[in-house]
């Protein structure tokens, strides 16, 4: 476990400090993914994995194209 250190960016708050703020809501209902409303008809895990791999590979191809386009610019600098 990491030690808890308060910094200007990160600090812990007590429950009382949180609830004293205006418009405080600790409800996490907004985290629900509405696209998964029908949990009985989810894709198979292998299909999800294949889709994730396809998306990552497409992203990698895009990054390779950007890197290739930057090569001449980097060589001329």
C-alpha positions in Angstrom: 0.0 0.0 0.0 1.2 3.5 -0.8 1.7 6.0 2.0 -1.0 8.7 1.9 0.7 12.1 1.5 -1.2 15.3 1.1 0.2 17.5 -1.7 -1.2 20.7 -3.3 -2.7 18.4 -6.0 -3.9 15.4 -4.0 -5.3 15.2 -0.5 -7.8 13.1 1.3 -11.1 14.6 2.6 -13.2 13.5 5.5 -16.8 12.5 4.8 -17.9 15.7 6.7 -15.7 17.9 4.4 -17.2 16.3 1.3 -20.8 16.6 2.5 -20.4 20.2 3.6 -19.6 21.2 -0.1 -22.3 22.6 -2.3 -24.0 20.1 -4.7 -22.3 17.1 -3.1 -23.4 13.8 -4.4 -21.7 10.5 -3.6 -24.1 8.6 -5.8 -22.2 6.6 -8.5 -25.2 5.9 -10.7 -23.7 8.0 -13.5 -20.9 5.4 -13.9 -23.4 2.9 -15.3 -22.9 2.1 -19.0 -26.3 2.3 -20.6 -25.0 0.3 -23.6 -24.9 -2.7 -21.3 -28.6 -2.6 -20.4 -29.2 -6.1 -21.6 -26.7 -8.0 -19.5 -28.0 -11.4 -20.7 -26.9 -10.7 -24.3 -23.3 -9.6 -23.9 -20.8 -10.7 -26.5 -18.6 -13.6 -25.7 -15.3 -12.7 -23.9 -13.3 -14.0 -26.8 -15.3 -11.7 -29.2 -14.7 -8.7 -26.9 -10.9 -9.6 -26.8 -10.8 -9.8 -30.6 -12.5 -6.4 -30.9 -10.1 -4.8 -28.4 -7.1 -6.3 -30.3 -8.6 -4.9 -33.6 -9.0 -1.4 -32.0 -5.4 -1.5 -30.6 -3.9 -2.6 -33.9 -5.8 0.1 -35.8 -4.5 2.7 -33.3 -1.0 1.4 -33.7 -1.2 1.7 -37.5 -2.3 5.3 -37.1 0.6 6.0 -34.8 3.0 4.4 -37.2 1.6 6.6 -40.0 2.1 9.7 -37.9 5.7 8.6 -36.9 6.5 7.9 -40.6 5.2 11.3 -41.6 7.4 13.0 -38.9 10.6 11.2 -40.0 11.6 13.5 -42.8 10.8 16.5 -40.6 13.0 15.1 -37.8 15.8 14.3 -40.2 15.8 17.8 -41.6 16.0 19.5 -38.2 
